């Protein structure tokens, strides 16, 4: 391997390891309404704005810190969540067994946890 090739590989390696925030994505995550503590806890503040906390919110916050990705928790009733998931308006359904959505029309979404 020539020195030029080694320099190019080193540059690509540095670029890939330092550019993870540049390729970070934003994902919408379902938070069911009504909430299911301790997994999802929904509280309404004085301003009338809903805040989502709980195990799933904590997990996605930690994943976001590591990957640079952003996770937006979306409060949706369970029946509507299935439709939103099939239409790819939300990407992650935490706590759902993937076999329950095996006939989903959208294959570019995630089931996890």
C-alpha positions in Angstrom: 0.0 0.0 0.0 1.5 3.3 -1.0 1.8 6.3 1.3 -0.7 8.2 -0.8 -3.3 5.4 -0.3 -2.6 5.4 3.4 -3.1 9.1 3.7 -6.4 8.8 1.8 -7.6 6.0 4.0 -6.6 8.0 7.1 -8.5 11.0 5.9 -11.6 9.0 5.1 -11.4 7.4 8.6 -11.1 10.7 10.3 -14.0 12.1 8.2 -16.2 9.2 9.1 -15.5 9.2 12.8 -15.9 12.9 13.2 -18.8 13.6 11.0 -21.5 11.6 12.8 -23.5 14.7 13.7 -23.4 15.7 10.0 -25.4 12.6 9.1 -27.7 12.6 12.1 -31.4 12.0 11.5 -34.6 13.0 13.1 -37.1 10.3 14.0 -40.7 10.6 15.3 -41.4 8.2 18.1 -44.9 7.2 19.2 -45.9 7.9 22.7 -49.4 6.4 23.3 -52.3 8.4 24.6 -53.2 7.6 27.3 -49.7 7.2 28.7 -48.6 3.9 30.1 -46.3 4.6 33.1 -43.5 3.9 33.7 -42.8 3.5 30.0 -44.4 6.8 28.9 -45.5 9.5 31.3 -47.3 12.5 29.9 -47.7 15.7 32.0 -49.2 19.0 31.0 -47.3 22.1 32.2 -48.6 25.5 33.2 -48.3 26.7 29.7 -50.6 23.8 28.5 -47.7 22.1 26.8 -47.4 18.3 27.1 -44.1 16.9 28.3 -43.3 13.3 27.8 -41.0 11.5 30.2 -40.5 7.9 31.3 -38.3 5.0 30.4 -38.7 5.3 26.6 -38.0 9.0 26.6 -34.9 8.5 28.7 -33.6 5.7 26.4 -34.1 7.8 23.2 -32.5 10.8 24.9 -29.4 8.7 25.7 -29.3 7.2 22.1 -29.5 10.7 20.7 -26.6 11.8 22.8 -24.4 9.0 21.5 -25.5 9.1 17.8 -26.4 12.7 17.3 -29.9 11.7 16.2 -33.0 13.6 17.3 -36.0 11.8 18.6 -39.4 13.6 18.7 -41.9 12.0 21.0 -45.4 12.3 19.4 -48.5 11.7 21.5 -51.0 9.6 19.5 -53.9 7.4 20.5 -53.2 3.7 19.9 -55.6 3.2 17.0 -54.3 6.3 15.1 -50.7 5.2 15.9 -51.1 2.1 13.7 -52.3 4.2 10.8 -49.5 6.8 11.2 -47.0 4.0 11.4 -48.3 2.4 8.2 -48.2 5.9 6.4 -44.6 6.4 7.7 -45.4 9.6 9.5 -43.9 8.1 12.6 -40.8 5.8 12.6 -40.5 4.1 15.9 -43.0 2.3 18.1 -41.2 1.5 21.3 -42.5 -1.6 23.2 -44.2 -3.2 20.2 -43.4 -6.7 19.1 -42.4 -6.5 15.5 -44.5 -9.5 14.5 -47.6 -7.6 15.4 -46.7 -5.2 12.5 -45.4 -7.8 10.1 -48.1 -7.0 7.6 -47.3 -3.3 7.7 -47.3 -1.5 4.3 -44.2 0.5 5.3 -41.0 -1.5 5.6 -38.8 1.5 6.3 -39.8 1.9 9.9 -38.5 0.6 13.2 -40.0 -1.5 16.0 -37.9 -1.6 19.1 -37.4 -2.3 22.8 
